[in-house]
């Protein structure tokens, strides 16, 4: 069966096409970033993260990443707005 240990929020079902990462990926915002309620610009903005904000990537749907921040807020960001943390 599917191994869900890498997804931080096990109460949230995987969306269609969503693929968990083998382990969480350390990311940071490369610009001011709208973190959205779902993996598309049609979803409302959940919160805004400033450039340099550390995020953790948990899974992806296409070019959208499911992330959480250090405060536990969750949402989705387009991969063009984030990069690997050094």
Secondary structure, DSSP 8 states (H G I E B T S, - for coil): ----TT-S-TTS---TT-EEEEEEEEEEESS-EEEESSSSTTS-EEEEE-TT-EEEEEEEETTEEEEEETTS-EEEEEGGGEEE--
